[in-house]
C-alpha cells in the first residue's frame, strides 16, 4: 500500500493505492481561503496539516487495515505558495497563495533588474510565483522579511510535519522562479534579484527520491508505521502528469480544477517566456514540460453556481437544453490571468445580457469561456512550436460531459478521459512513493490508465466557436484599459 497526499487549495485529498493502477481508498478534508484585501489570497499553513490529519483519519475509519500496510508516502500540492518560517520552523504569517495578485508591481521591478529571468526560470515574472511574493514582503512587510529563516512550498510544509526535513522536488521548485530550469539547481542570480537568501531554500530532490522518513511523532498522530520513506513528490501539475503516465516527450493533458493547465511533457528544456508559457522541470528525472497556466480553470462554474444558488450539474443540464445565444459572452478572469495575458488586474464580466437571458444560457457562456481560455493556451503552445495532439483530461471539472465536448469542439482535437482521472495528483504522489520506496520501477509506475471516454470534435460547432472566440478575445482587449485604470 502507498499513500498519496495532495495539498490542494479547496481541500486535502489522500489516496491509498495498492499498485500503479488501483486506488483502494480516497478521502478529502476541506480547506478555506482568506482574502483580507482585494486581490489577496492566503491560507494558514497549519490548516494543511490539520486537514491532512483529518483525511488520513477518514481513511483509517473506513479502511482500518490499510494504513498499517503503507510502505511509502508521496506528496503533491498547489504550487507557488510562499510559506515563510522563522528559525523555530513556525510560520511567520499566513501563506501567500498561487492566485494572489499583490506582487504585480514588483514583477515589473524583477524583469527590469533581470531581463533574462524568464529564460532562467522558465516563465516571465508573474505575481502568482513565489519569488515576487518574497520581494513584496521585503518592501511591504520588512519586519517579517527580516525574520525569515526558511521558505517552503505548501506541500513541503506538510513534509516538514511528516519528517522534520526541509526539502522539495524539482517540479514544485520550478514554480518559484528561483530554479535554474536547465541545470535543475537554485539560481543565485534570481535569488539576489528577489532579495532571497539561498540559505532559506530547501534541499532539492528529484520527485522519485526519498527525502526522509516518517517521524515517530507524525506516525503516532496519523496512525502510520514510523520510518516509512516520504517521496519528494511533485507540484500538482507534474504529479497529475505522473498520475496518468504523462512522462514521455509529447504526452499531453488538460487539467481542469480550481485552476487550469494545458501540459505537454518535453525531453528537454524549451523556454518561451514571451508567450507567457511555463517551461519547468518535471517531477521525474531527465524530463521537463511546457505548460499554459490559467488561474481560473473550472472555478468560474463553482462561482456561478454559488451566485445563483444551484448545483453545477443542474446548471450544466440547463445549459445543454438552452437555445444558443451567440450575443452572450463571459470573461472568466475572476482572479486575473496568466497564459497568455500575464494580467493580474483583469476581472470577470458578462456581456450581452438581455431581459430574456436565462441562467442556462449564462452557464453555457461560462463553459464556452473556459474552453476559450484553453484555445488561447493551445495557440500559445503552437507559437512555441508545440502542437496539441489528443490530450487527456483530468481534474474535478472534467465530470461534466458537456464541458469536455466543448473543449473538443473548440480545440478541434479528440479529448480523452481515463478511469479514475478525478484522483489526479494524489495518485501521482502515490506512484512517486512506489518508486521512492524501491518497490516499483519508474516506467512501471507511470502506466497510462484505461481509457474511459473519447470526445471527438464536431465540425459544425467548431465553426460556431471560431466566430464566437474572435468576439470573446475582442472583449478582453476592450475591457483591459478599464481594468488597468482601476488601480
C-alpha positions, 0 to 999 in steps of 0.5 A: 500500500502507498499513500498519496497526499495532495495539498490542494487549495479547496481541500486535502485529498489522500489516496491509498493505492495498492499498485500503479493502477488501483486506488483502494481508498480516497478521502478529502478534508476541506480547506478555506481561503482568506482574502483580507484585501482585494486581490489577496489570497492566503491560507494558514499553513497549519490548516494543511496539516490539520486537514491532512490529519483529518483525511488520513483519519477518514481513511483509517475509519473506513479502511482500518487495515490499510494504513498499517500496510503503507510502505511509502508516502508521496506528496503533491500540492498547489504550487507557488505558495510562499510559506515563510518560517522563522528559525523555530520552523513556525510560520511567520504569517499566513501563506501567500497563495498561487492566485494572489495578485499583490506582487504585480508591481514588483514583477515589473521591478524583477524583469527590469533588474533581470531581463533574462529571468524568464529564460532562467526560470522558465516563465516571465515574472508573474505575481502568482510565483513565489519569488515576487511574493518574497520581494513584496514582503521585503518592501511591504512587510520588512519586519517579517522579511527580516525574520525569515529563516526558511521558505517552503512550498505548501506541500513541503510544509506538510513534509516538514510535519511528516519528517522534520526535513526541509526539502522539495522536488524539482517540479514544485521548485520550478514554480518559484522562479528561483530554479535554474530550469536547465541545470535543475539547481537554485539560481543565485542570480534570481535569488539576489534579484528577489532579495532571497537568501539561498540559505532559506531554500530547501534541499532539492530532490528529484520527485522519485527520491526519498527525502526522509522518513516518517517521524515517530511523532507524525506516525503516532498522530496519523496512525502510520508505521514510523520510518516509512520513506516520504517521496519528494513528490511533485507540484500538482501539475507534474504529479497529475502528469505522473498520475496518468503516465504523462512522462514521455516527450509529447504526452499531453493533458488538460487539467481542469480544477480550481485552476487550469493547465494545458501540459505537454511533457518535453525531453528537454528544456524549451523556454518561451517566456514571451508567450507567457508559457511555463517551461519547468522541470518535471517531477521525474528525472531527465524530463521537463514540460511546457505548460499554459497556466490559467488561474481560473480553470473550472472555478468560474462554474463553482462561482456561478453556481454559488451566485445563483444558488444551484448545483453545477450539474443542474446548471450544466443540464440547463445549459445543454437544453438552452437555445444558443445565444451567440450575443452572450459572452463571459470573461472568466478572469475572476482572479486575473490571468496568466497564459497568455495575458500575464494580467493580474488586474483583469476581472470577470464580466458578462456581456450581452445580457438581455431581459430574456437571458436565462441562467442556462444560457449564462452557464453555457457562456461560462463553459464556452469561456473556459474552453476559450481560455484553453484555445488561447493556451493551445495557440500559445503552445503552437507559437512555441512550436508545440502542437496539441495532439489528443490530450487527456483530461483530468481534474474535478471539472472534467465530470461534466460531459458537456464541458469536455465536448466543448473543449473538443469542439473548440480545440478541434482535437479528440479529448480523452478521459481515463478511469479514475482521472478525478484522483489526479495528483494524489495518485501521482504522489502515490506512484512517486512513493512506489518508486521512492520506496524501491518497490516499483520501477519508474516506467512501471509506475507511470502506466497510462490508465484505461481509457474511459471516454473519447470526445471527438470534435464536431465540425459544425460547432467548431465553426460556431466557436471560431466566430464566437472566440474572435468576439470573446478575445475582442472583449478582453482587449476592450475591457483591459484599459478599464481594468488597468485604470482601476488601480 
